[in-house]
Amino acid sequence: MIFKVYYQESNTEVPVRENTKTLFIEGESVRDVRSKIADRGFNVEFVQEVTGAHLDYELQNEDYKVLEK
């Protein structure tokens, strides 16, 4: 499954919407995805499974790239 992760690059700063970044990662569950990126020091705001029409929409984005771990 593909998940979209909304995060801040630093977990020591207060989250600001304008600084929120996203990445796509393949995983079995939300827990699996969080464990894969735990060593990066991100402040993870939200992890969302991407399927169906939402995935089709994201595939059209030129910045779409799945992180492989």
VOGU-3710 file (C-alpha; in Angstrom, 3 decimals, decimal comma):
1> mifkvyyqes> 0,000/0,000/0,000  1,065/3,565/-0,618  0,880/6,111/2,195  1,196/9,891/2,112  3,077/11,323/5,080  2,623/14,939/6,142  5,571/16,107/8,217  7,765/18,938/9,460  11,499/18,516/8,911  12,379/19,247/12,528
11> ntevpvrent> 10,662/17,739/15,517  11,997/20,511/17,764  10,015/23,318/16,121  6,343/24,155/16,375  4,425/22,814/13,342  3,452/25,516/10,848  1,120/24,650/7,980  3,212/26,544/5,441  6,252/24,405/6,313  4,464/21,067/6,047
21> ktlfiegesv> 6,056/18,740/3,527  4,828/15,444/2,132  6,367/12,204/1,012  5,028/8,934/-0,274  6,167/5,633/1,146  5,170/2,038/0,633  4,248/0,032/3,702  1,959/-2,561/5,230  0,312/-0,228/7,763  0,556/3,208/9,353
31> rdvrskiadr> 2,694/1,688/12,109  5,046/0,169/9,524  5,400/3,515/7,730  6,097/5,369/10,975  8,785/2,831/11,896  10,438/3,213/8,478  10,860/6,972/8,887  11,465/7,068/12,663  15,229/7,551/12,256  14,849/10,717/10,147
41> gfnvefvqev> 13,880/13,056/12,998  10,679/14,228/11,312  7,721/15,603/13,231  5,052/13,443/11,576  1,686/15,176/11,558  -0,439/12,653/9,692  -0,119/9,411/7,723  -2,815/8,719/5,133  -3,357/5,655/2,953  -3,663/6,656/-0,707
51> tgahldyelq> -5,914/4,492/-2,908  -8,299/4,692/-5,827  -9,016/8,094/-7,329  -6,782/9,806/-4,773  -3,811/7,690/-5,894  -4,637/8,381/-9,552  -4,629/12,110/-8,794  -1,297/11,946/-6,963  0,278/9,954/-9,827  -0,318/12,954/-12,107
61> nedykvlek> 1,777/15,216/-9,853  5,298/15,738/-11,194  6,681/15,593/-7,628  5,199/12,121/-6,984  7,962/9,755/-5,953  7,693/6,772/-3,626  10,369/6,607/-0,960  11,992/3,188/-0,818  13,467/2,008/2,412
//
